[in-house]
Amino acid sequence: MKYKSKREHVVSEKFILQLYITGMSENSIRAIENITLFCDRYLKGRFDLQIIDIYKDPSVAEEQKVVFSPSLIRQFPLPKRTLIGDLSDTKRVALGLGMTSKNDK
């Protein structure tokens, strides 16, 4: 019987992501574009992405303890992880989501 590595298991699971933005600022727009492209390319059919505008729904951001914007929270698979910024560095996003390790090239 062949066992999957932890990373292989994570990459095959469905990702539940929440992107917290502040209106349609430049950084918010870039973050939306970057994470959409990333998900379409690397998580095709294996993700749910919810975009939450902190200005329109501040209570949700408060519940999740979001302090910076834009912030991406990986709700699933556990453990929960938070990435901050415009998500333009694909390698850092993959690492932050647990799709690769620091030792991968």
ABEGO torsion letter per residue (X at the ends): XBBBBAAAAAAABBBBBBBBBBEABAAAAAAAAAAAAAAAAAABGABBBBBBBAAABAAAAAAAGBABOBBBBBAOBOBBBBBBEAGABAAAAAAAAGABBAABX
